[in-house]
Amino acid sequence: MEGYQVIHEKSPAFYTRYERKAEMQNQTHYCPGCGHGVVHKLIAEALTELGVQDRAVLVSPVGCSVFAYYYFDVGNVQVAHGRAPAAATALKRANPESIVMAYQGDGDLAAIGTAEIIHAANRGENICVFFVNNSIYGMTGGQMAPTTLVGQRSTTSPWGRRSHNEGLPIHVCELLAALETPTYLERVSLHDMKNIMKAKKAVKKALQIQKDGGGFSLVEFLSPCPTIMKMDPVVCRKWVGETLMKTFPLGVFRDHKPELPVDAKFPHKTIAEALEVADGQTVDLVPRRHHHCRDLTVKMAGFGGQGILLMGQLLAEMGLREQMEVSWLPSYGPEMRSGSAHCHVILSHDRIGSPLLSQPEVLVAMNELSLHKFGPTVASGGLILYNSTKLPEGFSAPQARVVCVPASEIADTMGSAKVANVVMLAALLEETECLPTESAIAVLEETVKNPKLLELDKQAIAAGRDYVDTQIEVGAVSQPDGYSY
Ligand SMILES: Cc1ncc(C[n+]2csc(CCOP(=O)(O)OP(=O)(O)O)c2C)c(N)n1
């Protein structure tokens, strides 16, 4: 048209080039006519228009959209099948200022992930869920989905879905609308331009709600999947508008912020509200006692029965007592006793992004196996505490200071092998000075109810501390430049 110039440009919320495959740097992996590409475009445009790209996090699912992280220039997390709402919950709670989106297909959300979506919606999490309902499992070649229509053929319902045998299609918006907590639920369709523009409005609205701290929203997109439906893309769009839409009527199923009862003891309805009291300002709810506490990341490892997990719990409890941010991530071996057990503990003055440690500053190795397995992972300048009088032959960790503390032997001389973990905990406190020993005593007094055992634990604390104090450098086989402990 004269006087008009059509400009095709990609939203800045997409990467300029897609790194997935060298020959596909200008295109996504989606089939022609697939709805995922359209939904991607709508989300990207909305992120840009709302100015939230730099704090957006997309949780991509298992399904055809598993590679969304190759396209969106935002924080990206790809999760196990169906778990996007759970991961999105954690991301949002850890970083309330972020804009978190769970992106899911119908197999992902309404089959394997049914529990996650219902509970996230029921908690009223302040996240957006973008739910692409193409009525079929696309990525795996066309199995029946919970949203497959009655009579619709799939590889697992070659005769067509039968309600008496496979049940009726699940209506996700209607199901979630039975809960009191969601704020916004809308079903839109991608079958023509007019509806795509409506879908864009819905995406933007959901993101705006989250930006305003408004709670849980879900937008369901009726979407074409021409490849699996073995249809021409144009025919498939028509099928969405004429057939899919009959079973899944479009509409807004919820559009108001729920009024939830306020707990008198905790006047903020959500953690996010507690942290962002006004105008996005973050306030500390409790004054913090930081002065004598040190940030630390610790991996504790040994075999089941050595009290590894309890040792980690005690350290985390101590951090909590000192009003630090803490996390404790346990991992159990398959057996109860003698299997491997380890845990990760983080003590921090700032909020903790992830409880998982790939390079701990400190390793507490309660047996030889753990020393060999995890010793090399200790960060440069870190510390290894090993439960023995000497290191096994051939072991080396040149990046860390290594100190042998015969915690089991010390515990044996005290008459109870069980307190080796407490001896080692005391050695850790003394070596790192991360938290005051009094804090350990206070935590033990709170948690150990048996007076005899408490007395033994207190002795174990003293023994571990004394061992380190009097035997400084004993067993330190290496102390590289720049070590921190
Ligand atoms: C735990 C687990 N179970 C099953 C699978 C196989 N699987 C991969 S994608 C998929 C279905 C995806 O369908 P949908 O969520 O509708 O997304 P679409 O591919 O249609 O976009 C399944 C069952 C898997 N990867 N992991």
The ligand as an ORCA input file, in Angstrom:
! r2SCAN-3c Opt
* xyz 1 1
  C       9.122    -38.498     32.665
  C       8.867    -38.519     31.195
  N       7.799    -39.192     30.716
  C       7.553    -39.203     29.412
  C       8.365    -38.540     28.545
  C       8.067    -38.593     27.074
  N       7.477    -37.363     26.570
  C       8.232    -36.391     26.027
  S       7.326    -35.132     25.446
  C       5.887    -35.881     25.892
  C       4.536    -35.288     25.620
  C       4.583    -33.859     25.277
  O       3.321    -33.455     24.886
  P       2.771    -32.015     25.167
  O       3.043    -31.624     26.572
  O       1.354    -31.983     24.749
  O       3.657    -31.060     24.299
  P       3.804    -30.894     22.721
  O       4.977    -31.749     22.338
  O       2.533    -31.356     22.076
  O       4.058    -29.456     22.537
  C       6.132    -37.103     26.509
  C       5.088    -38.015     27.006
  C       9.465    -37.830     29.072
  N      10.309    -37.145     28.307
  N       9.695    -37.839     30.394
*
